[in-house]
Amino acid sequence: MDLLCGVLTGSNYGAHFPGFLADNMTEPTDVGSVFAALNVESFMNLSEFKAAIDLALQEIKTSTKAEGVERIYIPGEIEFEMKTERLRNGIPIPETVVRDFIALGRELAIPFPQP
């Protein structure tokens, strides 16, 4: 993926990134992207593909875990679970941010909803 998203697009790749992306919030990171669409049925029967994917995911999730690791996640699983939890319970807002919202609301004469 690094070759397609980095080299092919003329963007940074591998060791050419200026550190961990989230640590650099002031300069462009020159991240490239490639998007593709595949017709699975051009390669194999869709139900067979789904069964093979289910098997592959089961094999990944039941792999031997590293010491101290309780669970193996597949890409997007953490985010899906967080979305579900936040739709159910709301998005937590740090108390300092709530205080800033209330103060700004007072300054602008906009009431802040109280729980």
N, C-alpha and C positions, 0 to 999 in steps of 0.2 A: 504494500500500500504506500509505503514511503516513496518508492520510485514513481508510482503513478501520481500521487498527490504532491510530491515535492519536485523531483527531477523533471517529470513530464510537463509540469505547469510552470517551471522556472522559479519555484518557490524554495524556501528553506526546507531542509530535510536532515535527518540524522543528527550528527554533531554540529550542524550549522545553525541550530536554534540558539538564541541568546539566553539560554537557561530555561528553567521551567516556565511554561507559557503564562501561568497565573502570577508569577513573580514579576512579570514585566508588563505593567499596565500603562506605561507612558509612551512606549515606542511601538510602531507597527511590527508585528512578528513575522509577517510575510508567510502566512500559512496558506498552502494550496489545497484545493479540493477537487475531487473527481466524482461525478455522479454517473451511475449506469443503471440501465433497466434491462433485465433478462427475462425472456420467456422460458420459464422452467420446462414447459412441455416441448420445447425444441430439443431438449436434452433427454428428458425422461418423463414418465407418467407422473402427474402431479401427486396422486395419492402415494406412490412409491417414494417420491421426494420427501413428502411430509413425514412418512414413516422413518425414512433414513435420517432426517433432521431430528426427529424425536429421539431416535437411538443415539445419535451423536451427542445431543444435549444431555441425555441420561448418563452417557459414558463420562462426559466432562464433569458433571455435577457429583458423580460418585467416585471420582478419582481420589487418590491418596492426597490428603491435605498436608500442607506445610505445618510445621510445629506452631501451635498457637492459633491456627486458623480454624474457625468453627464451621464455616460454610463457603462453598465455591459459588460465585455468581457468574452468570453469563452477561454479556454486554447489554445494557439497558434495564436489567432486572432491578438493580438498586433504585434507579430513577422511577420505574414503574411502581414499585412498592411505596416509594416516597410520595408519588402523586396520589396513589390510592389513600394513603394515610392522611395526607393534607386535604384531600377532598372530604374526607370523613371528619377530621378534627380541626381543620383550618391551618393557616400558615403561621408558624410561630414568629413573633416580632420581638426583638430584644427590647427590654424595658427602656433602655436609653433612647432607642428610636421612637418608641411610643411617647416618651417625654418630649422629644424634639418635635414630633407631630403636633402634640397638644400645644406647645409653646408657639409654633408657627401658626396653628389654627387661631389661637388667641390674637396673635399679631395681625392676622388677615381677617379677623372676625368670622372665621369658619369653625363651627363647633365640631369637635372630634367625638365620634360615637363612643360611648362608654359601654363596656360589656355588661 
